[in-house]
Amino acid sequence: MLTGQIIDRVVTTALDEDAPWGDVTSELFIPAEATASARLVAREPGVFSGGQVLARTMLAVDERIVVELLLGDGERFEKGQTLAHVTGPARGILRGERVALNLVQRMSGIATLTARYVELAAGTNARIVDTRKTTPGLRALERHAVLCGGGHNHRNSLSDAVMAKDNHLAVLTAGGRSVTDAIRSVRDRLGHTTHLEVEVDRIDQIEPVLAGGVDTIMLDNFTVGELRAGVALVAGRAIVEASGNVNLDTVAAIAGTGVDVISVGALTHSVRSLDIGLDLDIDVP
């Protein structure tokens, strides 16, 4: 959940980085008493995300700045549409502009890309979910943006669930122990509320992993045909997640195999920020 406290922490760090000793340009060129009105304008169509980030960034700079949001997070917009109005001291708006735009552009880019994946998977049972391949320090904002686009969130951090990948299993079975026994030993030590997921990269690994008592099995880098066979083999005994080789060209076919979850790292690690600008009018008394 994206809280005000989380937003403020990100915004404070970003503002300190962008103007550690103030905005010397605005302080030299813009009179202290000047006010401004600005419009947040979309230069291209998309899905909006980051309204409260915009508002809290401006308030962090100057509490006299007023932000009127014209769109809610998750709403679609067209090219040329005004998304918000910002009014108040000109120096403050100029100081907060770049940080606010950087965050809103990125979040709206993620929301827009996520919506495209969700649309391509429509008509199936597959959920589009993000991964931990997020920008350090911005995970909460980026994952909120995924939700705005109609997607879902995977585990938030390493502390939230057990996800054993090939390296984990290699260590557990190094002494000749079977995968099934290794997973069972982990299952026995887990609290009843902790989710257990295990990754496999071959179809012959599915049965031994299922025998260990997993909640989710991740089929990593399987072909579409292998995914379909894997779903049939699991037969409802665990949640089936598809991972790897997922892009806008392949996601529809992957969703059509019957998997329950499709994890897409590209939602956050390869996204293009959306073109959104702040058109400013300054009033100098």
C-alpha positions, 0 to 999 in steps of 0.5 A: 500500500502506498502511504503518505509516509512512504511518498514523503520519504521518497520525495524528501530524498529526491528534493534533497538530491535535486536542490540541496542548497536551494534552487539558485536559478529561481532565487536569482531570476524569480521574484519572491512574491511571484505566483504561478499557475500551471497545468499538468498536461499529457503529451501522449495518451496513457494511464495516470499514476502518481497524483498524490506524489505530485501533490505531496512533492509540491507541498513538501516544497511550499505548503502554500502550493495548491494542487487540484487533481483532475484525474484519479490514479488508474484513469486513462487520458488522451494526448493534450488532456490536462491532468492537474492544476497547480497554483502558488508561489512560483519559486516553489512550483519551479523547485518541485517541478522536476522531481514531481514530473520525474516520478509521475512520468515514470509511474504513469509509464508503468501503469500504461505498460501494465494496462497493455499487458493486462489487455493482452491477457484478457479472457484468460485466468492469468494475472499479470504481476510485477517482480522485485526488478524495481528501481531501488528506493522506488519500489512502493511507487512503482508497484502502486503504478502496476496496480493502477494499470490493472496488474497485481503485485508479487511478494514485496520483499525477501521477507514476505514469502519463501521463493526457492530458485535453482541456487537455493535448491542446489544448496539444499540437495548438495549432500544427495538429499532429494528435492522433495525431502528438502522442500518438506523440511522447509515446509515443516518449519514454516508458519502456516501463513507463509507462502512457499513457492519453488521455481523449476526449469524442466518439466520433469522437476514438477512432480518432485516439487509438488510432492514437497507441498508447495503453494506455487510452482514457477515454470521458468523459461518454458515454451508455450507448449511446455507451459501447457503441458506443465499446467496439465501436469500440475492439475490444480495442485498448486498455483502455476506461475509463468516467468521468463521470455514474457513480452508484449508479443508473447504474453497472450499465448502464455496466458492462453496456456492456463497458467494462473500468474504471469510475472513480468520484470519489464513492467518496472525494469524496462519501462519508458517514462510517459511524456507529461509536462508542466505548462507554467504561467508566472504572475509577477506583481 
